[in-house]
Amino acid sequence: MRGSGVGMFILGCLFTCTAGFLMHVRISSDLKQMTVMKELMEAKLMQMDIELPKEMLTETQPMMDELLDPETIMFLLAIGLLFFLCARFAHKEYSLLRRTRMGMEEAQLEAESDATAHKGSMKQLARHFIMYRLDYYFSASAYSKPLTLFVLTLGLIIVGGFARTMVRTESIGSAMWHSWGFIADSGAHADETEVGPRIVGLLCTIGGMLVFALVIGLVSDAISEKFDSLKRGKAKVIETDHTLILGWSDKTLPLIREIAVANESLVKEGKTCVIVVLAEVDKEMMESEIKESHILDLGSMVVCRTGNPTVLHDLQHVSAKTARSVIVLSSVGMSADESDAKSLRVVLCLVGLQYTRGHITVEVADVDNKELVHIIGKDSVETVVAHDFIGRLIVQSSRQPGLAPILERVLGFEGCEFYMEEWAELVGLKFSEALFHFNDAVPVGIAYHDPSDPNKKITKLNPPDDLVIKEGMEIIVLAEDDDSYSPSDSLLAVYPPPRSPRKKNKLHLQNRVVAKKKKEKVLFIGWRRDLGDMLHELDEVVAEGSELYIFSTVPLSAREEKLSANGRDAHLKLKNLTLIHVCGNPVVRRSLEKLDVHTFDSVFILADEEFESDMEAADGRSLTSLLLIRDIRKRRRHELELAQMSPRTKKKKKNGAKDKENGLGTPQTPVTPMVPGTPRAVFEMDGDTDVSVVSEVMDPRTRSLISLAKVSDYVMSNEMVSAALAMVAECRDVNAILKELLSSDGNEIYVRAIEEYIPVPQTLSYWELMAEVRTHQSILLGYRSQDEEPQLNPENKAEPIHWQKGDKVVLLAED
């Protein structure tokens, strides 16, 4: 390598000497011509007896000194250095080309029999090599374009300067300056009067036009590239106390919306709330979907960045260490175990980043991986098992028709949600007294730190009346916002109530329990990954001897393997349920008719795992199955009605149907009375009111179609999981509340008939009804009047309300 450097230096010196020699020849030629002209002029003047001044006779020497000035010498040295650098670059490229001699030899062997082909192959190889090196140079070097433009401009100046000295007697420095003037100013050559300088000036001007065109293109590309870089989100996020969402899935947009709704109160106070999203998705696509969903109208600022959440550098790029809370979403397009493994790596990166400012909320795909996430994240992690969460919601909603829309209002930040705060003015009061101190909230429990572990908080929902509130205890309430409520100075209701029809209420409760213990026939349509866990949850609440039919396209031979995957055995430990497997297509009418769907007490329509990645397809199948079941039941009911009618009544009914078809009349549809204790219908069209059907819906856009179909009970799985994640991200203690509410053990939310608690019809205020309900160790959360939307934590609790049969109460109770 050292020898090659010396060789390059020698070549540079040789080029400098050659350029100097050529310049010397040019100068000598000019001086010779000038000397001849001087001698001729002196001879002429002597003949005319004219004597020239001495200064004019010695003017040739200064002209020679001007032609050999230091400017020219420095120019020759610069040319030599430039040649040295070019020669060194050429030597490096030649070395790289020489390393490809194996390929060249192969090309030579392939074309050895044909000299023409050999020549063509060598030219093609050289052309490919040059293109390859140029491609690498322009892509690898950040300054390749401006450097190339500089070299091109400098070469044009040098060539133009040399050309000008050839056509006009002028120093090289002055010639190069004029050459630059021609390049920079397209009209500079107009002052030239001789042909040679005009041609040189014209050529330099044309070259200058090309150079400046390249300059404009380069500047334009640089500006566009900078704007594109900013648009792609290359700049580091400089934020603190922001919410960081890692991952992009079907739950991301509902999650961002819930957090933005939670931040609305802070935005109204003039504070800036920032939500940052880091995902392996194109930034422009994320921003486009966020803009289309109108989330930005809520006031929060949403910043998107493209990156890998498992890379520490990308986490630092979004200021993960200074985030108020971090939410890790499950990955799409991979199995549950693979998704949880990736989430585990993300948690590990956050732990390595020493994230301690807030807590990490992780969406877990498989319940078996939850403990592993806690082992890695320790006390800084809260987990939400999405499938298990939705499975419990579906089971509870099917057991209590009308519960799904109430749970949808409780989850998330639209409407009422759970808050907890310590109130010094309530210290020393019993819980039964604190229950009636909030006019704008409903107390549901208490929370306090574990004496043995100060970092752990214990929550108790629906505590006993005599529990005394101590210092350090927080009151858990259901309220519209964290700043919308405060305790009053005095009791707002009398407790215990002066009148309490306990005997009648106990009788109603006894009847309700007896009706609940009847054997049931349940139908599952579709197949979920966590179906075994749903079976266990359902087995805890049904009566012994109940039957569960699983209707799916999954082959019977593969179902046992799916239920037993990862060592699960919940389906083998069922005490009250008997499993009956049926194989068929739930969107085919003939398959559903074979099931005798009119004989089932409850129907679960699940989003099939086969279409889990396609929300529209999954919801389309669920809606199709729902409409088919409805039509089958309607026709079956019509057949039963005809079978029970007399021949004369049948004839009248047929004639009425014909008149309706001909537009001659509108026969009245007979209304079948609802048997007391029977679950209320989930869909209420065409008289179908004796079966509970709960459908899982994944795409929020399907909500409008469901409303057209008049379906009242459905579980918006993605939205509800997103709402739960947002609630846990805002307050990690809410996770314990949600787990208890959705568990078969502990306290749950119930929707019950009002006549189970008070005689109806009757006029009572909300406070009075709440006192009556509290006598049964339950907490009244709200109510639902006939054909109206449910009201949670209503306003004007002291206003009298006329209660009648058919009204429902929403309450928190253990049983």
C-alpha positions in Angstrom: 0.0 0.0 0.0 2.9 2.3 0.8 4.5 1.6 -2.6 1.2 2.4 -4.4 1.1 5.8 -2.5 4.6 6.6 -3.6 3.7 5.7 -7.2 0.7 8.0 -7.0 2.9 10.8 -5.8 5.4 10.3 -8.6 2.6 10.3 -11.1 1.4 13.6 -9.7 4.8 15.1 -9.9 5.2 13.9 -13.5 1.9 15.5 -14.4 2.9 18.7 -12.7 6.2 18.7 -14.7 4.4 17.9 -17.9 1.9 20.8 -17.3 4.8 23.1 -16.5 6.7 22.0 -19.6 3.6 22.6 -21.8 3.1 26.0 -20.2 6.8 26.8 -20.7 6.5 25.8 -24.4 3.5 28.0 -24.7 5.2 31.0 -23.0 8.4 30.5 -25.0 6.4 30.5 -28.2 4.7 33.7 -27.2 8.0 35.3 -26.2 9.7 34.4 -29.5 6.9 35.9 -31.4 7.1 39.1 -29.3 10.9 39.2 -29.8 10.6 39.0 -33.6 7.9 41.6 -33.6 10.1 43.9 -31.4 13.1 43.5 -33.7 11.1 44.3 -36.8 9.6 47.3 -35.1 13.0 48.6 -33.9 14.4 48.2 -37.5 11.5 50.2 -38.9 11.9 52.9 -36.3 15.7 53.1 -36.9 15.1 53.6 -40.6 12.8 56.4 -39.7 15.4 57.9 -37.3 13.0 57.5 -34.3 14.5 56.6 -31.0 12.3 54.7 -28.5 12.5 55.3 -24.7 14.6 52.8 -22.7 11.5 51.6 -20.7 9.8 50.4 -23.9 12.9 48.6 -25.0 13.0 46.6 -21.8 9.3 45.8 -21.6 9.6 42.2 -22.7 11.1 41.1 -19.4 8.1 42.2 -17.2 5.8 40.5 -19.7 7.8 37.3 -19.2 7.7 37.8 -15.4 3.9 38.2 -15.6 3.5 35.0 -17.5 5.7 33.2 -14.9 4.0 34.8 -11.8 3.4 32.8 -8.5 -0.3 32.5 -9.4 0.6 30.4 -12.4 3.0 28.3 -10.3 0.3 27.7 -7.6 -2.2 26.7 -10.2 0.2 24.1 -11.6 0.8 22.7 -8.1 -3.0 22.5 -7.5 -3.4 20.7 -10.8 -0.7 18.2 -9.7 -2.4 17.7 -6.4 -5.8 17.1 -8.1 -4.2 14.6 -10.4 -2.7 12.9 -7.4 -6.1 12.5 -5.7 -7.7 11.3 -8.9 -5.0 8.8 -9.5 -5.3 7.6 -5.9 -9.0 7.2 -6.3 -8.5 5.4 -9.6 -6.0 3.1 -8.0 -8.5 2.2 -5.2 -11.2 1.5 -7.7 -8.8 -0.7 -9.7 -7.9 -2.6 -6.5 -11.6 -3.3 -6.0 -12.0 -4.3 -9.6 -9.1 -6.7 -9.3 -10.8 -8.5 -6.4 -13.5 -9.4 -8.9 -11.0 -11.2 -11.1 -12.7 -14.6 -10.4 -15.8 -13.3 -12.0 -13.8 -11.9 -14.9 -12.0 -15.2 -15.4 -15.4 -17.0 -15.4 -16.6 -14.5 -18.0 -13.5 -15.1 -20.1 -13.9 -18.9 -19.9 -17.5 -18.6 -20.9 -16.6 -16.5 -23.9 -13.2 -18.1 -24.7 -14.4 -19.7 -27.9 -15.8 -16.4 -29.3 -13.4 -13.3 -29.3 -16.3 -11.0 -30.1 -18.3 -12.3 -27.2 -15.3 -12.1 -25.0 -14.9 -8.5 -25.9 -18.6 -7.8 -25.3 -18.6 -9.6 -21.9 -15.6 -7.6 -20.7 -17.3 -4.3 -21.7 -20.5 -5.4 -20.0 -18.6 -6.4 -16.8 -16.7 -3.0 -16.8 -20.0 -1.2 -17.3 -21.7 -3.1 -14.5 -18.7 -2.5 -12.2 -18.8 1.3 -12.9 -22.5 1.4 -12.2 -22.1 -0.6 -9.1 -19.4 1.6 -7.7 -21.3 4.8 -8.6 -24.4 3.4 -6.9 -22.5 2.6 -3.8 -20.8 5.9 -3.8 -24.0 8.0 -4.1 -25.9 5.8 -1.5 -23.1 5.5 1.1 -21.7 9.0 1.2 -23.8 11.8 2.5 -21.8 14.4 0.7 -21.6 12.6 -2.6 -23.8 15.0 -4.6 -22.3 18.3 -3.5 -18.8 16.9 -3.8 -19.5 15.6 -7.3 -20.9 19.0 -8.3 -17.9 20.8 -6.8 -15.5 18.6 -8.8 -17.5 19.1 -12.0 -17.5 22.9 -11.6 -13.8 23.0 -10.8 -13.0 20.8 -13.8 -15.1 23.1 -16.0 -13.3 26.2 -14.7 -9.9 24.6 -15.3 -10.7 23.4 -18.8 -12.3 26.7 -19.7 -9.2 28.6 -18.3 -6.8 26.4 -20.4 -8.9 26.9 -23.5 -8.9 30.6 -23.0 -5.1 30.8 -22.7 -4.9 28.9 -26.0 -6.9 31.5 -27.9 -5.8 34.6 -26.1 -2.6 35.8 -24.5 -3.6 35.9 -20.8 -2.3 34.6 -17.5 -3.8 31.3 -16.3 -5.3 32.9 -13.2 -7.1 35.6 -15.2 -8.3 33.1 -17.7 -9.8 30.9 -15.0 -11.5 33.9 -13.4 -13.0 34.8 -16.8 -14.0 31.1 -17.2 -15.8 31.2 -13.8 -17.5 34.4 -15.0 -18.8 32.7 -18.1 -20.1 29.8 -16.0 -21.8 32.0 -13.4 -23.2 34.6 -15.8 -24.7 33.5 -19.0 -24.3 36.9 -20.6 -20.6 37.6 -19.6 -19.3 36.4 -23.0 -21.2 39.0 -24.9 -18.4 41.5 -24.5 -15.9 39.3 -26.3 -15.0 40.6 -29.8 -12.7 37.9 -31.1 -14.0 34.5 -32.4 -11.9 32.3 -30.2 -12.7 33.8 -26.9 -16.4 33.9 -27.9 -16.5 30.2 -28.6 -14.7 29.4 -25.3 -17.1 31.7 -23.5 -20.1 30.1 -25.2 -19.0 26.6 -24.3 -18.3 27.7 -20.7 -21.8 29.3 -20.5 -23.5 26.1 -21.7 -21.6 24.1 -19.1 -22.5 26.7 -16.5 -26.2 26.3 -17.4 -25.9 22.6 -16.8 -24.0 23.1 -13.5 -26.6 25.5 -12.1 -29.4 23.3 -13.3 -27.7 20.5 -11.2 -27.3 23.0 -8.3 -31.0 23.8 -8.4 -31.9 20.1 -8.6 -29.6 19.3 -5.7 -30.9 22.1 -3.5 -34.5 21.1 -4.3 -33.8 17.4 -3.6 -32.1 18.4 -0.3 -35.1 20.5 0.8 -37.5 17.8 -0.3 -35.5 15.1 1.5 -35.4 17.2 4.6 -39.2 17.7 4.6 -39.7 14.0 3.8 -37.4 13.1 6.7 -39.5 15.3 9.0 -42.7 13.8 7.6 -41.4 10.3 8.2 -40.8 11.2 11.8 -37.0 11.0 12.0 -36.8 13.7 14.6 -36.5 12.6 18.2 -39.6 13.1 20.4 -38.8 15.6 23.1 -41.7 15.2 25.6 -42.3 14.4 29.3 -45.4 13.0 31.1 -46.7 11.7 27.8 -48.6 8.4 27.2 -46.6 6.0 25.1 -48.3 3.3 23.0 -46.1 0.6 21.6 -47.6 -1.3 18.7 -50.3 -0.9 16.1 -53.4 -3.2 16.0 -57.1 -3.1 15.7 -57.2 -1.7 19.3 -54.9 1.2 18.8 -57.4 3.8 17.5 -60.0 3.0 20.2 -57.2 3.2 22.8 -56.0 6.6 21.6 -59.6 7.8 21.6 -60.1 6.7 25.2 -56.9 8.4 26.4 -57.8 11.5 24.5 -61.2 11.5 26.2 -59.5 11.1 29.6 -57.3 14.1 28.8 -60.2 16.4 27.8 -60.5 17.9 31.3 -56.7 18.8 31.3 -57.0 20.2 27.8 -59.8 22.5 28.9 -57.5 23.8 31.6 -55.0 24.8 28.9 -52.6 21.9 29.4 -50.9 20.1 26.6 -51.6 16.4 26.6 -49.4 14.2 24.2 -49.9 10.7 23.1 -46.9 9.1 21.3 -47.3 5.9 19.1 -44.3 3.8 18.2 -45.0 0.9 15.8 -43.5 -0.9 12.8 -46.1 0.7 10.5 -45.6 3.6 8.1 -46.0 6.9 9.9 -48.1 8.5 7.2 -50.6 5.6 7.3 -50.9 5.9 11.1 -51.5 9.6 10.9 -54.0 9.2 8.1 -56.1 6.7 10.1 -55.9 8.9 13.2 -57.0 11.9 11.2 -59.9 10.0 9.6 -61.2 8.9 13.1 -61.4 12.6 14.3 -59.4 11.8 17.4 -57.5 15.1 17.1 -60.8 17.0 17.6 -60.6 15.9 21.3 -57.6 18.3 21.9 -54.8 15.8 22.6 -51.7 15.9 20.4 -50.9 12.6 18.8 -47.3 12.0 17.6 -46.5 8.9 15.5 -43.1 7.4 14.9 -42.1 4.3 12.8 -39.7 2.0 14.7 -39.3 -1.3 16.5 -40.4 -1.3 20.2 -37.9 -4.1 20.9 -34.9 -1.8 19.9 -33.5 0.3 22.7 -32.5 3.1 20.3 -36.1 3.4 19.0 -37.5 3.6 22.6 -35.0 6.3 23.4 -36.1 8.1 20.2 -39.7 8.5 21.6 -38.5 9.5 25.1 -39.8 6.3 26.7 -37.9 7.0 29.9 -39.9 10.2 30.6 -43.3 8.8 29.7 -46.1 9.0 32.3 -47.3 5.5 31.3 -46.4 2.9 28.7 -48.9 0.6 26.9 -47.6 -2.5 25.1 -50.1 -3.9 22.6 -50.2 -7.4 21.2 -48.7 -7.9 17.8 -51.0 -8.9 14.9 -50.3 -11.5 12.3 -48.6 -14.0 14.7 -49.6 -16.6 17.2 -50.5 -15.8 20.8 -47.2 -17.2 22.1 -45.1 -15.3 19.5 -47.0 -12.1 20.3 -46.4 -12.5 24.0 -42.8 -13.3 23.4 -42.4 -10.0 21.6 -44.3 -8.1 24.3 -41.9 -9.7 26.8 -38.9 -8.4 24.9 -40.4 -4.9 24.9 -40.9 -5.1 28.7 -37.3 -6.3 29.0 -36.1 -3.3 26.9 -38.1 -0.9 29.1 -36.6 -2.5 32.3 -33.1 -2.1 30.7 -34.0 1.5 30.0 -34.6 1.9 33.8 -38.1 3.2 33.2 -39.4 4.1 36.7 -41.5 7.2 36.0 -44.8 5.3 35.7 -46.1 1.8 35.1 -46.3 -0.5 32.1 -49.6 -1.8 30.9 -49.2 -5.0 28.8 -51.9 -6.6 26.6 -51.3 -10.3 27.0 -52.7 -12.7 24.3 -52.5 -15.9 26.3 -53.3 -16.1 30.0 -50.6 -18.7 30.5 -47.9 -16.0 29.7 -49.2 -13.5 32.2 -47.0 -14.7 35.1 -43.9 -14.6 32.9 -44.5 -10.9 32.1 -44.9 -10.1 35.8 -41.6 -12.0 36.5 -39.7 -9.7 34.1 -41.5 -6.5 34.8 -42.1 -7.1 38.6 -44.0 -4.4 40.3 -43.9 -2.0 37.4 -46.2 -4.1 35.2 -50.0 -4.4 34.9 -51.4 -7.0 32.5 -54.7 -7.3 30.7 -55.4 -10.6 29.1 -57.5 -9.6 26.1 -59.2 -12.9 25.2 -59.8 -13.9 28.8 -61.3 -10.4 29.4 -63.7 -10.6 26.5 -64.6 -14.2 27.3 -65.7 -13.2 30.8 -67.6 -10.2 29.4 -69.5 -12.4 26.9 -70.4 -15.0 29.6 -71.7 -12.4 32.0 -73.6 -10.5 29.3 -75.3 -13.7 28.3 -76.4 -14.5 31.8 -77.9 -11.0 32.3 -79.5 -9.5 29.2 -79.0 -5.8 29.1 -75.7 -6.0 31.0 -73.5 -5.5 27.9 -74.4 -1.8 27.2 -73.9 -1.1 31.0 -70.5 -2.6 31.0 -69.6 -0.6 27.9 -70.5 2.6 29.8 -68.5 1.6 32.8 -65.4 0.7 30.8 -63.6 3.7 29.3 -63.8 7.4 29.9 -67.0 8.2 28.1 -69.6 8.5 30.8 -68.9 7.3 34.3 -65.8 5.4 35.4 -64.0 4.4 38.6 -61.9 6.9 40.6 -60.3 6.7 44.0 -59.2 9.5 46.3 -58.7 10.0 50.0 -61.1 12.4 51.8 -60.0 13.7 55.2 -63.6 14.8 56.0 -64.8 11.2 55.8 -62.3 9.8 58.3 -64.1 8.2 61.2 -67.4 7.6 59.3 -68.8 4.2 58.6 -69.0 3.1 54.9 -72.8 3.1 55.1 -72.6 6.8 56.0 -70.0 7.7 53.4 -72.2 6.0 50.8 -74.7 8.9 51.2 -72.2 11.8 51.2 -71.6 12.1 47.5 -74.3 13.8 45.3 -72.3 13.5 42.0 -70.8 10.0 42.6 -71.6 6.6 43.8 -69.1 5.1 46.4 -68.5 1.4 45.6 -65.6 0.5 47.9 -62.3 1.4 49.5 -58.6 1.1 48.8 -55.6 1.2 51.1 -52.0 0.2 51.1 -51.0 -3.2 52.4 -49.3 -2.8 55.8 -46.9 -5.6 55.0 -46.1 -4.2 51.5 -46.5 -0.4 51.1 -46.1 -0.7 47.3 -49.2 -2.9 47.1 -52.7 -1.5 47.3 -55.7 -3.6 48.5 -59.1 -2.8 47.1 -62.4 -3.9 48.7 -65.6 -3.5 46.7 -69.0 -3.3 48.5 -67.5 -3.5 52.0 -69.8 -4.0 55.1 -71.7 -1.2 56.5 -69.8 -1.1 59.8 -66.4 -0.6 58.2 -64.8 2.5 59.6 -62.9 4.7 57.2 -59.4 5.4 58.5 -56.7 7.8 57.6 -54.9 6.6 54.4 -58.0 4.9 53.0 -59.2 6.0 49.6 -62.9 6.0 48.6 -63.6 4.2 45.2 -66.4 5.9 43.4 -68.2 5.7 40.1 -68.2 9.3 38.7 -68.1 11.2 35.5 -64.7 12.7 36.0 -62.0 12.9 38.7 -62.9 16.6 39.4 -66.7 16.3 39.1 -67.4 15.2 42.7 -66.7 15.9 46.3 -68.3 14.9 49.6 -71.1 16.9 51.1 -71.0 18.1 54.7 -74.1 16.1 55.8 -76.0 12.9 54.9 -78.1 13.1 51.8 -80.4 10.3 52.7 -81.7 8.4 55.7 -80.2 5.0 56.3 -81.5 2.5 57.3 -84.7 3.6 55.6 -87.8 4.0 57.7 -89.7 1.5 55.6 -88.2 -1.6 54.3 -90.5 -4.3 52.9 -88.0 -7.1 53.7 -90.3 -10.0 53.6 -91.5 -9.3 50.1 -88.1 -8.6 48.9 -86.7 -11.8 50.3 -89.5 -13.7 48.6 -88.6 -12.1 45.3 -84.9 -12.9 45.8 -85.7 -16.5 46.6 -87.8 -16.8 43.5 -84.9 -15.3 41.5 -82.4 -17.8 42.9 -84.7 -20.7 42.2 -85.2 -19.6 38.6 -81.4 -19.3 38.2 -80.8 -22.9 39.2 -82.8 -24.4 36.3 -81.0 -26.5 33.8 -80.0 -24.7 30.7 -79.2 -25.5 27.1 -76.5 -23.2 25.7 -75.1 -22.9 22.2 -71.6 -21.6 21.3 -71.3 -20.6 17.6 -67.7 -20.3 16.5 -64.3 -21.1 18.1 -62.0 -19.0 20.2 -58.5 -19.7 21.3 -59.6 -19.3 25.0 -62.7 -21.4 24.6 -61.6 -23.7 27.5 -61.4 -20.7 29.9 -64.9 -19.6 28.8 -66.2 -23.1 29.5 -64.8 -23.0 33.0 -66.3 -19.6 33.6 -69.7 -20.7 32.4 -69.6 -23.9 34.4 -69.4 -21.8 37.6 -72.7 -20.1 37.0 -75.0 -22.7 35.4 -77.0 -25.4 37.1 -75.9 -29.0 37.2 -77.0 -31.0 34.2 -76.9 -28.1 31.8 -75.8 -28.8 28.2 -73.4 -26.8 26.1 -73.4 -27.3 22.3 -70.3 -26.1 20.4 -71.1 -25.5 16.8 -68.1 -24.7 14.6 -66.3 -25.5 11.4 -63.4 -27.0 13.4 -63.3 -30.7 12.7 -64.4 -32.9 15.7 -61.0 -34.7 15.6 -59.1 -31.5 16.2 -61.2 -30.0 19.0 -59.8 -32.1 21.8 -56.3 -31.1 20.7 -57.2 -27.4 20.6 -58.9 -27.5 24.0 -55.9 -29.3 25.5 -53.2 -27.0 23.9 -50.4 -25.9 26.3 -51.5 -28.4 28.9 -55.0 -26.9 29.5 -57.6 -29.2 31.1 -60.4 -26.9 32.0 -62.8 -28.7 29.7 -62.0 -32.0 31.6 -63.0 -30.5 35.0 -66.5 -29.3 34.2 -69.0 -30.0 37.0 -72.3 -28.7 35.7 -71.9 -28.6 32.0 -72.0 -31.5 29.5 -70.2 -30.8 26.2 -71.8 -31.7 22.9 -69.8 -31.1 19.8 -71.5 -30.3 16.5 -69.6 -29.6 13.2 -71.1 -27.3 10.7 -71.0 -23.9 9.0 -72.8 -21.2 11.1 -73.4 -19.0 8.0 -75.3 -21.8 6.2 -79.0 -22.0 6.9 -79.3 -25.8 6.6 -76.6 -26.3 9.2 -78.4 -24.1 11.7 -81.8 -25.6 11.1 -80.4 -29.1 12.0 -79.5 -27.6 15.4 -83.1 -26.8 16.4 -81.9 -23.3 17.6 -85.3 -22.6 19.0 -84.6 -25.1 21.8 -81.7 -23.2 23.3 -81.9 -20.8 26.3 -78.7 -18.9 25.4 -76.7 -18.4 22.3 -73.1 -17.1 22.1 -71.9 -15.9 18.7 -68.1 -15.7 18.9 -65.6 -14.1 16.5 -64.1 -17.2 15.0 -60.3 -17.4 15.5 -60.0 -18.3 11.8 -61.1 -14.8 10.9 -59.5 -13.1 13.9 -57.2 -11.0 11.7 -60.0 -9.8 9.5 -62.5 -7.8 11.5 -64.9 -7.2 8.7 -65.1 -10.9 7.8 -65.5 -12.0 11.4 -68.3 -9.4 12.0 -69.9 -10.3 8.7 -70.2 -14.0 9.7 -71.4 -13.1 13.2 -74.1 -10.8 11.8 -75.1 -13.4 9.2 -75.5 -16.1 11.9 -77.5 -13.8 14.1 -80.0 -12.9 11.3 -80.3 -16.6 10.3 -81.0 -17.6 13.9 -83.6 -14.9 14.1 -85.4 -15.9 10.9 -85.3 -19.6 11.8 -86.9 -18.9 15.2 -89.5 -16.7 13.7 -90.6 -19.3 11.2 -90.6 -22.0 13.9 -92.8 -19.8 16.1 -95.1 -19.2 13.2 -95.4 -23.0 12.6 -96.1 -23.6 16.3 -98.8 -21.0 16.3 -100.5 -22.5 13.2 -100.3 -26.0 14.8 -102.2 -24.7 17.9 -104.9 -22.9 15.9 -108.2 -24.3 14.8 -108.8 -24.9 11.1 -111.1 -21.8 10.9 -108.5 -19.6 12.5 -105.8 -20.9 10.2 -107.9 -20.1 7.2 -108.4 -16.5 8.5 -104.7 -16.1 9.1 -103.8 -17.3 5.6 -106.4 -14.9 4.1 -104.9 -12.1 6.2 -101.4 -12.9 4.9 -102.7 -12.9 1.3 -104.4 -9.5 1.9 -101.1 -8.2 3.3 -99.3 -9.4 0.2 -101.9 -7.7 -2.0 -101.8 -4.5 0.0 -105.5 -4.9 1.2 -104.8 -5.0 4.9 -102.2 -5.1 7.6 -102.9 -8.0 10.0 -101.8 -7.7 13.6 -98.9 -9.8 14.7 -99.8 -11.8 17.8 -97.6 -10.9 20.8 -96.5 -13.9 22.9 -96.4 -12.9 26.6 -93.0 -13.2 28.3 -92.9 -15.9 31.0 -91.7 -14.4 34.3 -88.2 -15.3 35.2 -87.3 -16.0 31.5 -84.3 -14.0 30.2 -85.2 -10.9 28.3 -84.5 -11.1 24.6 -81.3 -9.7 23.3 -82.8 -8.9 19.9 -86.4 -7.7 19.9 -87.6 -7.9 16.4 -90.5 -9.9 15.0 -91.6 -11.2 18.3 -88.5 -13.2 19.1 -88.3 -12.6 22.9 -87.5 -15.9 24.6 -83.8 -16.4 24.0 -80.6 -14.6 25.1 -78.2 -14.1 22.2 -74.9 -12.3 22.7 -72.7 -11.5 19.7 -69.1 -10.5 19.7 -68.3 -7.6 17.5 -64.8 -6.6 16.6 -65.1 -3.7 14.2 -66.6 -0.5 15.7 -68.0 0.3 12.2 -70.3 -2.7 12.6 -72.2 -0.8 15.4 -74.4 1.0 12.9 -75.4 -2.3 11.2 -76.2 -3.8 14.5 -78.4 -0.8 15.4 -80.3 -1.4 12.1 -80.8 -5.0 13.1 -82.2 -3.9 16.5 -79.7 -5.9 18.5 -79.4 -4.6 22.1 -76.8 -6.9 23.5 -73.4 -7.2 21.9 -69.8 -7.1 23.1 -67.5 -4.7 21.2 -64.5 -6.7 22.0 -61.7 -4.5 20.6 -63.3 -1.3 22.0 -63.8 -2.8 25.5 -60.3 -4.2 25.7 -59.0 -0.8 24.6 -61.1 0.9 27.2 -59.8 -1.4 29.9 -56.2 -0.8 28.8 -56.7 3.0 28.9 -58.2 2.8 32.4 -55.4 0.7 33.7 -52.8 3.0 32.0 -54.4 6.0 33.7 -54.7 4.3 37.1 -53.1 0.9 37.7 -55.3 0.2 40.8 -58.4 0.0 38.5 -57.0 -3.3 37.2 -57.9 -5.1 40.5 -61.5 -3.6 40.3 -62.0 -4.9 36.7 -60.7 -8.3 37.6 -63.2 -8.7 40.4 -66.1 -7.3 38.5 -65.5 -9.8 35.6 -64.8 -12.8 37.8 -67.3 -15.3 39.0 -66.0 -14.8 42.5 -66.5 -11.6 44.5 -68.7 -8.7 43.6 -70.3 -8.3 40.1 -72.5 -5.8 38.3 -76.1 -7.1 38.1 -79.2 -6.0 36.2 -82.3 -7.0 38.2 -86.0 -6.3 38.2 -86.9 -3.5 40.6 -89.8 -5.5 42.1 -87.2 -7.7 43.8 -86.4 -4.7 46.1 -89.5 -2.6 46.4 -93.2 -3.0 45.7 -94.3 -1.4 42.4 -95.8 0.8 41.3 -94.2 3.3 43.8 -92.7 6.7 43.8 -89.3 7.1 45.4 -86.2 9.2 44.9 -82.9 7.7 43.9 -81.6 8.2 47.4 -84.5 6.3 48.9 -84.2 3.5 46.4 -80.5 3.3 47.1 -81.2 3.0 50.9 -83.6 0.2 50.1 -81.1 -1.7 47.9 -78.4 -1.2 50.6 -80.4 -3.2 53.1 -79.6 -6.2 50.9 -75.8 -5.5 51.0 -75.9 -4.2 47.5 -74.9 -0.8 46.1 -77.2 0.9 43.6 -75.2 2.1 40.6 -78.1 3.2 38.4 -81.3 2.1 36.7 -83.0 1.4 33.4 -86.5 2.3 32.7 -88.6 0.6 30.1 -87.4 1.2 26.6 -84.8 3.8 27.7 -81.1 3.9 27.9 -79.5 2.9 31.2 -78.7 5.7 33.7 -75.6 5.3 35.8 -74.8 7.8 38.7 -77.9 9.9 37.7 -78.2 13.6 38.4 -80.8 15.0 40.8 -80.8 12.0 43.0 -83.3 13.6 45.3 -85.9 14.0 42.6 -88.9 11.6 42.9 -89.2 8.9 40.2 -92.2 6.7 39.5 -91.1 3.1 39.5 -93.2 0.4 37.8 -93.0 -3.1 36.7 -90.4 -3.7 34.0 -87.9 -1.2 35.3 -84.5 -2.5 36.1 -81.9 -1.6 38.7 -78.2 -1.8 38.1 -76.3 -2.7 41.2 -73.1 -4.0 42.6 -73.5 -7.1 44.7 -71.7 -10.3 45.6 -74.7 -12.5 44.6 
